[in-house]
Amino acid sequence: MRFRKLKKQANKNKQIKSKEPAVVYAKYADRVKALITDMFMIYLPMLYIITYVILDGKEDFQSSQLAQLSGVLVYGFIYAVLLSKFGQTPGKKAYAIKVVDAYTFEHISFLRALFRFLAFLICAATLLGLFVPFYRKDKRALHDLLARTSVIAI
């Protein structure tokens, strides 16, 4: 009698484990393509507006460090708003990937999304953090590890 109860309990545990959703992490190539798409869809039009609408042209933009910094900061703000509200940017939506909390798989807050963007800037400047996904099963880059986020396929 005791053996049957143990066997039933083991079968219940297998059923419970199989009901948990399997997480599929986004491919690194899709993440890079999504970044390039975001650059063309968000950052480039913004730089055009700063250069030709607000300033007088290319020479003024190149000579003004404040204009360049403001372009990056506005892009970071838009990026953080989109990640906190939808979990995706237009590029990530095009490649069916989403940025979520690494442990709960829910949307991240605005401050965490902004921190993730700033950490990405530092990691991209040093190039060291961008090679981390090649050595991890969950494909998380250094800025994802710092912000406790994951990029998953949906």
Secondary structure by P-SEA (a helix, b strand, c coil): caaaaaaaaaaaaaaaaaacbbbbbbbaaaaaaaaaaaaaccaaaaaaaacccccccaaaaaacaaaaaaaaaaaaaaaaaaaaaccccaaaaaaccccccccccccccaaaaaaaaaaaaaaaaacccccccccccccccaaaaaacbbbbcc
